[in-house]
Amino acid sequence: MAMRLRTLLGDHACTAALKNGSIKSDLVEFDFVAYSPNNKGFKPMVRDGAFDVSEMAVVTYLMAKSVEKPMVLLPNVVLARFQHAYALYHARSGELAPRDLNGKRVGIRSFTTTTGAWLRGILANDHGVILDSIDWVTFEDAHVAEYRDPTKRAPAGKQIVRMLIDGELDAVLGEKSEHPDLRPLFADAAAEERSWFARHKVLPINHMVVVSRALADQHPDVVREVRRLLTKAADSSPAAPRFSVDEMRRSLALIIGYSAQQGLIPRAYAVDELFDATRALI
């Protein structure tokens, strides 16, 4: 009989074949749990071990690892994208470039979002922004309860893009908007992405997949099957993220470095440390 696994996976090109049942297994059966948006399920996974298999933001996983949460990372990428287009400012004060953020009031949904960590790393290391000079305003706490958030919390009921429109913030990270008064912080995001990729040879990873430590310890055959199914589902879709082992390692190494630099984790892990229990699956 197949083992039933309580599973959190979003609707992605690389998961569609699993979620619509076109790829099946005699060994495992996925009981999919729906959250909207999908990232709302990350907190119960980290705090309560709510799922056997779960999509997981990379920075959340790194932070969870630093406090020994019982989760194991699989080398399966489900969401990856360039980040430069996810930063906005209000045009009322004239043009604002990334280097102008020093000393400004900047909003972000949570200080620990993976998009936020990527963007802060880009701003600090490629544009000379002094992150500690910024007055950070957040709207949600971290998925990892042990993290002590150094930012200011927005007043209850406030919405991040609305605060930018109303002049209560100078810029926001992790957001897009079609509002006519809002402008992209990176004026030509596509050109910035090409230039950044030429320097770093990295496509930023946002989400991967974890399994519970108990599943990995007690049923390694099931974990191997989960890995196989995820890979097969991704291979069935031309739109799924494509990473060689080296490309995945480069992306993870950079976000690990950014996360340590920003104080989200206590030290920069070696990439192999992330796969302590699943190295044979890479």
N, C-alpha and C positions, 0 to 999 in steps of 0.2 A: 504494500500500500504506500502511496506517495505521502511524504511528509508535508503537512500544510504549514506554510510560513506566512505569518502576519507581515505584510509588506507595504512600505511607503515608496512609491515611485511616481514621479510626475509624468505628464503627457509629453513625451519627447519623441523625436524620430527614432532614437535608439531604444526606446522601450515599447513602441507601438505594437510590435509583433508579440511581445509577452502579454500586453494588456488586452489585445483583441483575441488572444488564444490561438493564433496561427502557429506559434512555437510552443510546444508542450514537452513535458518530461514525465517519465514513469517514476522518477525518484522524488520530485518535489512538485508541489502545487502552491501557487501564490494566492493568498487572500489579500487582495488590494484594499487599502484603506485610503479614503479620499480626504484631503485637506485643501482648502482654497484660501489663499494661495498655498502651494505645496510646502513652502518653507515653514508654514505654521506647524508642521509635524516634526521639525527638527528638535524643538525644545522638549516635547515629550520623549523623543528617542534618547536625547542626551541625559535628561534628568530622571527619567523613569524606565528606560530600556523598553519602550512601548512596542518595538517591532523586532522581528528576527532579521529582516533585511530592510535597509533604508537608504534612500538617497540622502546625501549629506553635503552641506557646504564645506568646502575644504578648510577654511579658517576655523569654522566651528569644530571640525574634527581635530585640528591641531590643538585648539584650546582644550578640547575634551581629553585628548591624550595627555596633556600637561598635568591634568588632575586625575589621571588614571581611571577614566570612565571605561567601562567594559565593552568597548567597541573595537572591531578589527576592520581595517581598510582593505578593500579589493581594488585591483588596478583597472577599474572600469570607469571611464569618464562619461558622464551623462550630459553635462552642460559646460561649454567653453566658449568664450567670446572675447573680443577686444573690448576695453572698458572706456575708452576716451569719450564716447558719445553720451555717457551717463553722468554728465556734470553740467549744471546750468547756472546762469547768473541773470540778474534783472538789468535791462538796458537803460534804466532811468539815470544811472550815474555815468553813462558813457561806457566805452569799451573796457572790459576786464579780462586780462590774460591770466593764465595759470600763475605766473610769477608774481602777480598782484595780490594773491590771497593772503600773504603775510599780514597778520593782525586783523583779519576780517572775521566776520561772524558767519559760520558755515554750518548748514544743517545736514544731517544724515540720519536715516531711519534708526539704525543702531550703529554704534561705533565699531562693532565687531562683524559687520557684514563682510562677506568676501569681496564684493565689488568695491566697498569702501577701502578695504585693506589694499587691494590692487591700485586703486586711484591714488591713495595717499603715498604708496610706494613710488608711483610714477611722478607725482608732484614733487616729492622730496628728492628723489634721485636723478630725475631728468630735467627738473625745472627749478631747482634750488629753493623750493618752498620750505620754510621752517615750521614743521607741523606743530610744535609746542607754542608757536606764536598765535595760532588760530583759536578763536573762541568757538569751540565745538558745541552744537546743540543737537540733542538726540531725542528720539520719540519712543523707543522701546529698549528694554533691557537685553542683555546677552542671553543666548541660549544656554550657556554654561553658567550656572548660578554662582559658582565660586569666584567668578571674575568681578573685580571691583572697578566699576565704570568711573573714569575721571571726568566725564563730560557733564555739561549742564543739561537738565531735562526740560524740554519744551513744556509750556503750560498745558494742563489737561485739556483735551479736546481740540488742540491745534493740529493742523495738517501741514506737512512739510512744504508742499508746493504753494499752498495758500500763503504761508508765512513769507515765502520768497516774493510772491506777487505783491503782498501788502507791505513790503519793505522791512520786514522784521528780520530777514536774513540777507546777507550779501550774495551767497551762493549756496548750492546744494549739490551733494554727491549721491550717486546711485539712482538718479531720477531722469526721466524724459518727460517733455511736455510740448504740446502744440500751441501753448498760449502765446499770443503775438508779441508780448513784451519780454518774453524770456529768450535768452540766447545761449548757444552752446559755449561752455568755457573754453573748449578747444575749437576754434573757429572753423577749421577744416579737419574734422575728426578722422575722416578716411585717410588723409595725408599724414596725420600724426600717427595713426596706427601703422601705416606702411613704414614710416621712419623708425618708429619704436621697434617694430619687428625686425627691421634690418640691423638694429643695434643688438638686440637681445636674443633673437631667434627663438621666441617664446610666444605661444598662444595661451593666454591666461585661462586656467582651469577654474571653473566656479564650483561645480558639483561632481562628486564621485559617489561610490556606493560603499556602505559599511554593513557588516553583519554583527550580531551580538557575539560577545566573547564566549558565551556558553555554547552557542551553535558551533563556533569555530573549534572549541575544545572537544565537544562531545560528538560532533558529526562532521568531521573534515570532508567526508565524501559528499555530503550535502552542499558544503561550501564550494567544493570544486564544481559541482553541478550548477550552482547558482552562477558562478563565474562563467561557465561554458554557455549557459543560456543567455546571459547578458551580452556576451561577446557575439553569439550567433544572431541575436536580435539586432545588435548594432550593425553587424555585417550585412544584414538584409536591407538596410536603408542607406541610400546614397547621401542622405542629409545628416546622418549621424556623425558625431565628432570622430575624427581620425587622428590617433596619436601612436607613433612608434614608441618603443620603450624609452629611447633617448629623449624624444620630445616630451613625453610625460615627466621624465626625471628633471629636465631643464625647467619646465613650468613649476613643478612642485618645489624645486630648490629655490626658485626666485620668490615664490609666495611665502615659503618658510623664512627666508631672509627678511622680507618685508614685515612679516608678523612679529619676528623677534625685535626688529628695529623699532616697531611701534609699541612694544611692551604687551602685546597680546599673548605671547608665550615667553617662558623664562629664558629660553635659549634656542638657537637654531639647530634643529635636528638634522642629522644626515637623512637623506631620502630613504635609505634602507631601513632606518628605524621605524618608518611609518608602516612598513610591511613585515613587521617582526614575525607575524604568524601566517603570512600569506606569500612569502617571498617566492615559494616554489610555483606560484600561480602566474608570476610575471613573465 
